[in-house]
Amino acid sequence: MILAIDTALDACSAAVLDTTSGNTIAIESQAMQRGHAEALMPLIARVMKASGIGFAALDRIAVTTGPGSFTGLRVGLSAARGIALAAAKPVVGLSTLTAYAAPVVAENGVPAILSAIDARHDHVYFQLVAGDGGPILKPKVAPIAEALAASQYGALHLVGNAANILAERWPADTPPPVMVDRQPA
């Protein structure tokens, strides 16, 4: 059982996942640009109540580590660390880019996934992973044109809050990307 926490971008989210069955037991996400600190702990309490399990029954806590809002990241990491210390459970960090790609990787049979987050000023944070989750291009921040060079890897699935930005500029001489509209848990 994993408590997953994400406060990296424009949402405050938590979920309890049962990795044995592959099911999401409880989940809640609230769109917000500010206010993560005030919203997160009550949100986690509601998710834990809805899951029907206590913190002691968790196996670990997972939390996004960025890229993202510095304040949002501090809130999520601090909450995860506090819960982990109180419940004597380990904390696992994962990048926001990986969190975006993970649900698509879980679908199996997907050729490659390009995760992208808007870094503003015509730049994106991006990472390209194979359908099995293995790295093709390591995470980096770069001009949008550099991220678009990933089109050389064929028909990609695009995820992340910059997916639309990339899709609008996708090279016409390459296979069009598949847009995936999912938020990390």
C-alpha positions as CSV (number, residue, x, y, z in Angstrom):
1,M,0.0,0.0,0.0
2,I,1.4,3.3,-1.1
3,L,0.3,6.8,-0.1
4,A,1.2,9.0,-3.2
5,I,1.5,12.8,-2.8
6,D,1.8,15.4,-5.5
7,T,2.1,19.1,-4.9
8,A,4.6,20.0,-7.7
9,L,2.4,21.9,-10.1
10,D,-1.1,23.4,-10.2
11,A,-2.8,20.7,-8.1
12,C,-2.7,19.3,-4.7
13,S,-3.2,15.5,-4.9
14,A,-3.0,12.3,-2.9
15,A,-4.0,8.7,-3.5
16,V,-3.7,5.4,-1.8
17,L,-2.6,2.7,-4.2
18,D,-2.7,-1.1,-3.7
19,T,0.3,-2.4,-5.7
20,T,-0.7,-6.0,-5.1
21,S,-4.0,-5.6,-7.0
22,G,-3.0,-2.6,-9.1
23,N,-6.0,-0.7,-7.9
24,T,-6.3,2.9,-6.7
25,I,-8.1,2.6,-3.3
26,A,-8.8,6.3,-2.8
27,I,-7.8,9.5,-4.7
28,E,-8.5,13.2,-4.5
29,S,-7.0,16.1,-6.4
30,Q,-7.8,19.8,-6.2
31,A,-6.7,22.3,-8.8
32,M,-4.8,25.2,-7.2
33,Q,-1.9,27.5,-8.0
34,R,-1.5,28.5,-4.3
35,G,-2.6,27.2,-1.0
36,H,-1.0,23.7,-1.1
37,A,0.2,24.1,2.5
38,E,-3.3,24.7,3.9
39,A,-5.0,22.1,1.6
40,L,-2.6,19.1,1.7
41,M,-3.0,17.6,5.2
42,P,-6.8,17.8,5.3
43,L,-6.8,16.3,1.7
44,I,-4.5,13.4,2.9
45,A,-6.8,12.9,5.9
46,R,-9.8,12.5,3.6
47,V,-8.0,10.1,1.3
48,M,-6.8,8.0,4.2
49,K,-10.3,7.9,5.6
50,A,-11.8,7.0,2.2
51,S,-9.2,4.2,1.8
52,G,-10.2,2.6,5.1
53,I,-6.7,2.0,6.2
54,G,-4.5,3.6,8.8
55,F,-1.0,5.1,8.2
56,A,0.5,2.1,10.0
57,A,-0.8,-0.2,7.2
58,L,1.1,1.7,4.5
59,D,4.2,0.2,3.1
60,R,5.7,3.5,1.9
61,I,5.0,7.1,1.0
62,A,5.7,8.3,-2.5
63,V,6.1,12.0,-3.3
64,T,6.9,14.0,-6.4
65,T,10.3,15.8,-6.3
66,G,10.0,18.2,-9.2
67,P,10.3,19.9,-11.5
68,G,7.7,22.1,-10.1
69,S,6.8,25.0,-7.8
70,F,9.5,25.4,-5.1
71,T,6.9,26.1,-2.5
72,G,4.6,23.3,-3.6
73,L,7.5,20.8,-3.6
74,R,8.5,21.8,-0.1
75,V,5.0,21.3,1.2
76,G,4.7,17.8,-0.4
77,L,8.1,16.7,0.7
78,S,7.7,18.0,4.2
79,A,4.3,16.2,4.6
80,A,5.7,13.0,3.2
81,R,8.7,13.1,5.5
82,G,6.5,13.9,8.6
83,I,4.1,11.1,7.8
84,A,6.9,8.7,7.2
85,L,8.7,9.5,10.5
86,A,5.4,9.2,12.5
87,A,4.4,5.9,10.8
88,A,8.0,4.6,10.6
89,K,7.6,4.0,6.8
90,P,10.1,4.8,4.0
91,V,9.7,7.7,1.6
92,V,10.3,7.3,-2.2
93,G,10.7,10.3,-4.4
94,L,9.9,10.4,-8.1
95,S,10.2,13.1,-10.6
96,T,7.1,14.9,-11.8
97,L,8.1,13.8,-15.3
98,T,8.1,10.1,-14.2
99,A,4.8,10.5,-12.5
100,Y,3.2,11.8,-15.7
101,A,4.6,8.9,-17.7
102,A,3.9,6.1,-15.2
103,P,0.2,5.5,-16.0
104,V,1.0,5.3,-19.7
105,V,3.9,2.9,-19.1
106,A,1.5,0.7,-17.0
107,E,-0.8,0.3,-20.1
108,N,1.9,-1.9,-21.9
109,G,2.5,-1.8,-25.6
110,V,3.0,1.9,-25.8
111,P,6.1,2.7,-28.0
112,A,7.5,5.7,-26.1
113,I,6.3,8.5,-23.8
114,L,7.5,12.1,-23.9
115,S,6.7,13.8,-20.6
116,A,6.9,17.6,-20.7
117,I,6.3,20.4,-18.2
118,D,6.2,24.1,-19.2
119,A,9.3,25.9,-17.9
120,R,8.2,29.2,-19.5
121,H,10.2,31.4,-21.8
122,D,9.9,28.9,-24.7
123,H,11.5,26.1,-22.7
124,V,10.2,22.8,-21.3
125,Y,11.4,20.2,-18.8
126,F,11.2,16.9,-20.6
127,Q,12.1,13.3,-20.5
128,L,11.6,10.5,-23.1
129,V,11.1,6.9,-21.8
130,A,10.4,3.7,-23.7
131,G,7.1,1.9,-23.3
132,D,8.6,-0.2,-20.5
133,G,9.7,2.9,-18.6
134,G,13.4,2.6,-19.5
135,P,15.2,5.9,-20.3
136,I,15.7,7.1,-23.9
137,L,16.5,10.7,-23.1
138,K,17.4,11.8,-19.6
139,P,15.4,14.6,-17.9
140,K,16.5,18.1,-18.8
141,V,15.3,21.6,-19.3
142,A,15.8,22.9,-22.8
143,P,14.3,25.0,-25.6
144,I,11.0,23.6,-27.0
145,A,12.9,23.0,-30.3
146,E,15.2,20.5,-28.6
147,A,12.3,18.6,-27.1
148,L,10.6,18.4,-30.5
149,A,13.7,16.6,-31.8
150,A,12.4,13.6,-29.8
151,S,10.0,13.2,-32.8
152,Q,12.8,11.2,-34.4
153,Y,11.8,8.3,-32.2
154,G,8.5,7.8,-34.0
155,A,4.9,8.0,-32.8
156,L,5.1,9.2,-29.2
157,H,2.6,9.6,-26.5
158,L,2.7,13.1,-25.0
159,V,2.0,13.7,-21.4
160,G,2.4,16.7,-19.0
161,N,1.2,20.2,-18.8
162,A,3.3,21.2,-21.9
163,A,2.0,18.4,-24.1
164,N,-0.3,20.8,-26.0
165,I,2.6,23.2,-26.5
166,L,4.6,20.5,-28.1
167,A,1.7,19.1,-30.1
168,E,1.0,22.5,-31.7
169,R,4.6,22.7,-32.9
170,W,5.1,19.0,-33.8
171,P,7.1,18.6,-37.0
172,A,4.8,17.9,-39.9
173,D,7.2,15.4,-41.5
174,T,7.0,13.0,-38.5
175,P,4.3,10.7,-37.1
176,P,1.8,12.7,-35.1
177,P,1.9,12.3,-31.3
178,V,-0.8,10.6,-29.3
179,M,-2.1,13.1,-26.6
180,V,-2.6,11.6,-23.2
181,D,-4.6,13.7,-20.7
182,R,-3.6,12.4,-17.3
183,Q,-2.4,14.0,-14.1
184,P,0.0,12.3,-11.8
185,A,-1.7,10.9,-8.7
